[in-house]
Amino acid sequence: MSERDEPPLDELASRAETWLGRSAAPVRHTAAVVADRFDRITWRDTYEQSAGLREVAEELSERHDHAADLLTDVFLAAYKVGPRLRERAEMAPSRLVNHQVVTALVESPEFAELRRETAGDPYAAAMAVLAQAAAVRGMLERSREAQERAERASRAQQDADRAAAAVDDALQRATDEADTVSAQAADAVHRAIDAAEAAEAAVRRAAQHAARALGAAAPGIRAAARSAAGGAAEAVREEAALMRAWGVAPGELERMPFDERARLAERLRTGRLAQWAELIGRFRQMADGERARKMENATGELVGVTLGNDLSRVIPSELAGLGLPEPRAVFAARYAAGELMLYDAQGEQTTGQGAIVACVDTSHSMYAAGPGGVTREAWSKACALALLDQARHAGRDFVGILFSAADKLRVFRFPAGGPRPAGIDPILDFAETFLGGGTSYQAPLTAAAGLLEEEFDDAARARGDIVMITDDECGVTEEWTRGWNDAKHRLGFRVFGVAVGAPRAAGTGSVLEALCDNLRSIEDLTDVRAAADLFRVI
């Protein structure tokens, strides 16, 4: 470039004015979701605890730049109660694809559903990220050309920022000379301005190309985002339902370390009874409802009217005249004589005070499925877990005895009043254990009576309850029966029989009927209410 005449300084400054101060470029953000320090700490802690998140980040980063930033945004969008996205103009050009992906997620109705499950819960938000990982990978692949264009725009912007800084530097050197500058210094300023103008034009072209590429990818990203958010919401809901079905309280989950919670969720998803979680949950809900309606020492089913002075059972017509003096005197006289008309009832004994012992048959025949595909084992274990809840609610010990043949027996103890030993694992061990083989009544019932006798000797608690759940019939010896009857008389325990999967009417003279005070037959294994009365009397 030929040297120009020496111009005055103010003329150079006027031409350079557009570029002055541009060296202090505006902050361009790499994060699409606005987050404070505590949000970032939550993400960092969750990321460090989750091997799954680290694996996804590593795998995506091998093929896509800035994938770690995108995963952070997806997590925070799910975790924050009211996520706010930055304006597109605030973003670094290289993160425009990230911004578009996160925007598509947040604006989808499915993501709003997802956030109902994940907001404020780092574990659930991390699970949402993992559930959407495959879709995020697909969105990044679909946006590869747009990302390349965005990277070019980013490099062009960096060149423009350097060119603007060069104008500032050249003008500063020129001002060091005098009110007028040398032709050489002026020429340097003009060259810097020309380069800055060219760089700015390159930025505009690159930005236009990036915008067109992003626009072309947008429909596919929006569709994938909706599908990803919907799938993640379903996965998070299923896990939450699984935890509820197995009786894991939200507070217990919040206190649980991340990896322990992830291992528990995996075990619940893959265990032997995983497909019956919904049945287990319904059983527990039914039992909880029966507890809410149950009255201790209730007199049972109403069968007529009798005379007496139990004010809790006075019929309404006896109470009708209490507002007047004369009928009130008559009422008092009849009360004193025990001649008030009362509802008469029969049936239900008071609930027990000792341990609840559930003897669950795990012989080969318990594999059999009934109506709806529910296996006899699944129904029996669901009933036993509801009985465990029943015992805990009443402050009673619970013992689960799994049995099959005479030499196959497993005993699981759950003492009253204390926290779950080692979390939920012992409960899962009880639920998932299956012994196989034949059926023997004597072994589990002898063990149950022995446990109740031990409780009586140690804590002077009698009136325990034994629930025998089986689908089979087997004999017992006369000698054993005498010992059984003696123990039952001495300890005052009750025995409830549940015949699963096969009709067994009362009065048929079966061994199970002879051993039990109360026997019920369960044919429809999809109907949890078939055992509702059990939770009213135990």
C-alpha positions, 0 to 999 in steps of 0.5 A, spaced: 500 500 500 502 506 498 504 511 503 498 516 504 499 524 506 500 525 513 493 526 515 491 530 522 490 525 528 483 527 529 481 524 521 485 518 523 481 517 529 474 518 526 475 513 521 478 508 526 472 510 531 468 504 529 473 499 531 476 503 538 474 499 544 472 493 540 478 489 543 474 488 549 469 484 546 463 482 549 463 476 553 460 470 549 457 465 553 459 457 553 453 455 557 446 456 554 442 455 561 443 461 566 446 458 572 449 460 579 455 457 583 450 452 587 448 450 580 454 448 578 457 445 584 451 441 584 452 439 577 460 437 578 458 433 585 453 429 581 458 428 575 463 426 580 459 421 583 456 418 576 460 413 572 454 413 567 455 421 566 462 420 565 462 415 560 457 419 556 461 425 556 467 421 554 464 418 549 460 424 546 467 428 546 471 423 542 466 425 536 463 432 538 467 438 541 463 442 546 459 435 548 461 436 556 458 443 555 451 440 552 451 435 558 451 440 563 446 444 560 441 438 559 442 437 566 441 444 569 435 444 564 432 438 568 434 440 575 433 447 575 426 449 578 425 455 573 431 454 568 432 460 564 436 460 557 440 465 554 439 469 548 442 466 542 446 473 541 449 472 548 452 465 546 459 463 543 458 461 536 461 455 537 456 453 542 450 455 537 448 448 536 448 446 544 443 452 544 439 450 539 439 443 542 437 445 549 432 450 546 428 445 543 428 440 549 426 446 554 420 448 549 417 441 548 411 439 552 414 433 554 420 436 557 415 440 562 412 433 564 420 431 565 421 436 569 415 435 574 419 429 576 427 432 576 426 439 578 430 439 585 433 432 584 440 431 582 439 424 581 433 424 577 436 430 573 442 425 571 438 420 570 434 424 565 441 426 562 443 418 561 436 417 558 437 422 553 444 420 551 442 416 545 438 422 542 443 427 544 448 423 540 443 423 534 442 430 534 449 432 534 450 427 528 444 431 525 447 438 526 454 436 524 454 441 518 451 446 522 457 445 528 462 446 522 459 452 520 459 455 527 466 453 528 468 457 522 464 463 525 467 462 531 474 463 528 472 468 524 469 472 530 476 471 533 480 474 527 475 480 527 476 481 535 484 481 533 483 485 527 479 490 532 485 490 537 490 491 531 486 498 529 486 500 537 494 499 537 496 502 531 492 508 533 495 508 539 502 508 536 500 514 532 498 518 537 504 518 541 507 522 535 504 528 535 498 532 533 499 530 526 502 523 524 507 520 519 505 517 513 508 511 515 504 511 522 498 513 518 498 507 513 499 502 519 492 505 521 489 504 515 491 497 513 489 495 520 482 498 519 482 495 512 483 488 515 478 489 520 473 491 515 475 485 511 474 480 518 467 483 520 465 482 513 467 475 514 464 474 520 457 476 517 458 471 511 460 465 516 454 467 521 449 467 515 452 460 513 451 458 520 444 460 521 442 457 514 445 450 517 442 451 524 435 452 520 436 446 516 437 442 522 432 445 526 426 441 525 430 434 526 432 437 532 426 439 535 422 432 533 428 428 536 428 433 542 420 431 543 422 424 543 428 424 547 424 428 553 418 423 552 422 417 553 426 420 559 420 422 563 417 415 562 424 412 564 424 417 570 417 416 572 418 408 572 424 408 576 420 413 581 414 408 581 419 402 582 421 405 588 414 407 591 412 400 589 418 397 594 416 402 599 423 406 598 420 413 601 423 419 598 426 421 604 430 415 604 432 416 597 435 423 598 439 421 603 442 415 599 449 416 596 448 417 588 452 410 586 448 406 591 441 409 589 443 407 582 445 400 584 438 399 587 434 402 581 438 397 577 437 391 582 429 393 582 429 393 574 433 386 573 431 382 579 426 376 579 420 380 581 421 386 577 416 385 572 411 385 578 413 391 581 406 394 580 402 388 583 407 389 589 405 397 589 398 395 589 398 390 594 401 395 599 396 401 597 390 396 598 393 394 605 395 401 607 387 403 605 385 397 610 389 399 615 386 406 615 379 403 615 381 398 621 379 399 628 382 396 634 378 391 637 372 392 632 367 387 634 366 385 627 360 384 622 353 386 624 348 381 624 342 383 628 340 387 635 341 385 642 341 388 649 346 391 653 350 397 655 355 398 650 355 405 648 359 404 642 354 400 639 347 403 641 342 404 635 340 411 633 333 410 635 335 409 642 339 416 642 333 420 638 330 422 645 336 424 649 334 431 647 328 431 652 328 430 660 323 424 660 326 420 655 333 421 657 331 419 664 328 412 661 335 412 657 339 412 664 335 407 667 335 402 661 343 403 661 343 402 668 339 395 667 343 393 661 337 393 657 339 398 651 338 396 644 345 395 641 348 392 634 350 385 635 356 383 631 360 377 630 367 375 628 373 379 628 378 377 634 382 383 636 389 384 633 395 380 635 401 383 639 406 378 638 410 378 631 407 377 624 410 371 621 409 369 614 410 362 611 411 363 604 411 356 599 417 357 594 416 350 591 416 349 584 409 349 583 409 356 585 412 358 578 405 357 575 401 363 573 394 364 574 389 369 570 393 375 568 399 372 567 401 373 575 405 367 578 403 364 585 410 366 587 409 374 585 402 374 589 405 371 595 411 375 595 407 381 594 402 379 600 408 378 605 411 385 603 404 388 605 404 384 611 411 386 613 408 394 612 403 391 617 408 389 622 412 395 622 406 400 622 403 396 628 410 396 632 411 388 631 416 384 629 416 381 622 419 374 620 419 371 613 420 364 612 421 361 605 420 354 605 419 348 600 421 341 602 423 339 609 430 340 608 429 347 604 428 353 609 430 360 609 428 365 615 429 373 614 428 377 621 425 384 621 425 387 628 420 392 630 422 399 631 429 400 628 431 402 621 431 397 615 438 393 616 443 395 611 437 399 607 432 395 603 437 389 601 434 384 606 427 385 603 430 384 596 433 378 598 427 375 602 423 377 596 427 374 590 429 368 594 426 362 591 428 355 593 424 350 589 423 343 590 417 339 594 412 342 600 413 340 607 408 344 612 412 341 618 418 345 617 416 352 616 410 352 622 415 348 627 420 354 625 414 359 626 412 357 633 419 356 635 420 364 633 414 366 637 416 362 643 422 365 643 419 372 643 414 370 649 420 367 653 424 374 651 419 379 651 413 376 654 409 377 648 404 372 646 398 372 641 402 372 635 400 371 628 402 366 623 400 367 615 401 360 611 401 362 604 401 355 599 398 352 593 399 345 595 397 340 600 401 335 604 400 331 610 403 332 617 404 327 623 400 325 629 405 326 633 407 333 630 400 335 630 400 334 638 406 338 639 403 344 634 396 344 638 400 345 645 404 350 642 398 354 639 394 353 646 400 355 650 402 362 646 395 364 644 397 365 636 393 365 631 394 361 624 391 364 617 391 360 611 392 362 604 391 357 599 393 361 592 391 359 585 387 353 587 380 353 589 379 350 596 372 351 600 372 350 607 369 344 610 373 339 605 377 337 611 384 339 608 390 339 612 391 346 611 384 347 614 385 343 620 391 347 621 389 354 620 384 358 624 382 362 618 382 359 611 381 363 604 382 361 597 385 366 592 383 364 585 384 371 581 391 373 582 390 379 579 385 381 585 389 384 591 383 385 594 381 378 595 386 378 601 383 385 604 380 382 610 387 379 612 389 386 613 383 388 617 384 382 623 392 382 623 
